Amino acid sequence: MASRLQNLLGIEIPIVQAPMTFIAGARLAAAVSGAGGLGVIETASPQGRADLARVRELTDKPVAANIALTMRQYDGIIDVLVSAGITSVTTSAGDPAVLTAALHDAGITVLHVVGTLRAATKAVAAGVDGLIVEGVEGGGFKNAHGASTMVLLPLVAALTDLPLVAAGGICDARSMAAAFVLGAEGVQMGTRMLASAESPVHAAFKQAVVDNDDLGTVLISPPGMPTMRVLKTTRSLHAAASGDPGDGLQQVQALYFDGDLEASFANLGQVSSRIRSVQPVAEILAEIWDGALAELEAGRVRLLAHHEGAIHAAR
Ligand SMILES: Cc1cc2nc3c(=O)[nH]c(=O)nc-3n(C[C@H](O)[C@H](O)[C@H](O)COP(=O)(O)O)c2cc1C
């Protein structure tokens, strides 16, 4: 039995891999799509765009692309998507009205990433096919005053009947089950996918995820940039306190791929505190999807056990 979201995206498992500039390339996306989820290729970097064509050598399953709308680098992007056989796109960081109609004209499904109720209202008005609703606990670009997934997702679910994908704070069966209860039909994961076997980042970055705790990220707001949630390091704590990112924004590839965690800012979600091992993508997806229904049932059983215990105590 497939949900609306699974039918819309042509996927077996309603788990979407998040876009991450320089990281979300053909290898990671093909691993996710090959395992039955939706791999997403970033198009903010030249490498990402080249990977759109290359991914077809790795999988014939549906793969999506992400377009960061504020980057304004989307001239000609629709032709690139069509020739790569991409049938769904996630748009983020900007006004979805600028591209949704053109993507629809090309037969492409559009999910838009929102971090506030206001952005969700605008995206619905722009005619998108679904929303990715991301709370402030997620890694990467954020609204500094944004609500957590626990608050934002049910707010958006009350606003619209469109299919919703929950993002921010999701890494396992329990958090996927929670997302269903809050109104989503699927989940998107960034931090968990960053720390997968197929992720191209340096082992030191993956190990930082495994070692992190619940206090291990910080929001920084560099001038002229959106707020970002990043790994707590000497550099990021200084940037958070002073507002000055120094030369840190230029060196992100040295951090991602050489493993120098002080070279730049390591985008990372709070959920890193719940990820305790680096596993292959197929294993991660199967564990989460198979486990989510069991977690829903376990929650019901806990409630009933508590309820029966309370009745027994009252007697
Ligand atoms: C290492 C990393 C890099 C990211 N880079 C981007 C990016 O370039 N553009 C973007 O829109 N979001 C970016 N994100 C945010 C993700 O797309 C996603 O929304 C977020 O990770 C979801 O929350 P989670 O980390 O709790 O799973 C990044 C996240 C991480 C962890």
The ligand as a Tripos MOL2 file, in Angstrom:
@<TRIPOS>MOLECULE
LIG
   31    33     1     0     0
SMALL
NO_CHARGES

@<TRIPOS>ATOM
      1 C1         26.4800   18.9060    6.2550 C.3       1 LIG1
      2 C2         25.1840   19.5600    5.8680 C.ar      1 LIG1
      3 C3         25.1650   20.4170    4.7920 C.ar      1 LIG1
      4 C4         23.9850   21.0560    4.4160 C.ar      1 LIG1
      5 N1         24.0000   21.8680    3.3330 N.ar      1 LIG1
      6 C5         22.8390   22.4260    2.9170 C.ar      1 LIG1
      7 C6         22.8130   23.2280    1.7420 C.ar      1 LIG1
      8 O1         23.8420   23.4360    1.0970 O.2       1 LIG1
      9 N2         21.6350   23.7790    1.3520 N.ar      1 LIG1
     10 C7         20.4570   23.5610    2.0730 C.ar      1 LIG1
     11 O2         19.3850   24.0560    1.6790 O.2       1 LIG1
     12 N3         20.4560   22.8130    3.2020 N.ar      1 LIG1
     13 C8         21.6130   22.2370    3.6260 C.ar      1 LIG1
     14 N4         21.6010   21.4480    4.7420 N.ar      1 LIG1
     15 C9         20.3250   21.1890    5.4480 C.3       1 LIG1
     16 C10        19.7070   19.8640    4.9550 C.3       1 LIG1
     17 O3         19.3070   19.9810    3.6220 O.3       1 LIG1
     18 C11        18.5090   19.4070    5.7930 C.3       1 LIG1
     19 O4         17.4480   20.2920    5.6070 O.3       1 LIG1
     20 C12        18.7930   19.2380    7.2660 C.3       1 LIG1
     21 O5         20.0170   18.5900    7.4360 O.3       1 LIG1
     22 C13        17.6860   18.4150    7.9410 C.3       1 LIG1
     23 O6         17.8600   18.3320    9.3340 O.3       1 LIG1
     24 P1         18.7230   17.1720   10.0490 P.3       1 LIG1
     25 O7         20.1210   17.6090    9.8960 O.co2     1 LIG1
     26 O8         18.2350   17.2040   11.4520 O.co2     1 LIG1
     27 O9         18.4190   15.8850    9.3480 O.co2     1 LIG1
     28 C14        22.7870   20.8230    5.1530 C.ar      1 LIG1
     29 C15        22.8070   19.9520    6.2470 C.ar      1 LIG1
     30 C16        23.9850   19.3200    6.6170 C.ar      1 LIG1
     31 C17        23.9770   18.3820    7.8100 C.3       1 LIG1
@<TRIPOS>BOND
     1     1     2 1
     2     2     3 ar
     3     2    30 ar
     4     3     4 ar
     5     4     5 ar
     6     4    28 ar
     7     5     6 ar
     8     6     7 ar
     9     6    13 1
    10     7     8 2
    11     7     9 ar
    12     9    10 ar
    13    10    11 2
    14    10    12 ar
    15    12    13 ar
    16    13    14 ar
    17    14    15 1
    18    14    28 ar
    19    15    16 1
    20    16    17 1
    21    16    18 1
    22    18    19 1
    23    18    20 1
    24    20    21 1
    25    20    22 1
    26    22    23 1
    27    23    24 1
    28    24    25 2
    29    24    26 1
    30    24    27 1
    31    28    29 ar
    32    29    30 ar
    33    30    31 1
@<TRIPOS>SUBSTRUCTURE
     1 LIG1         1 GROUP 0 **** ****
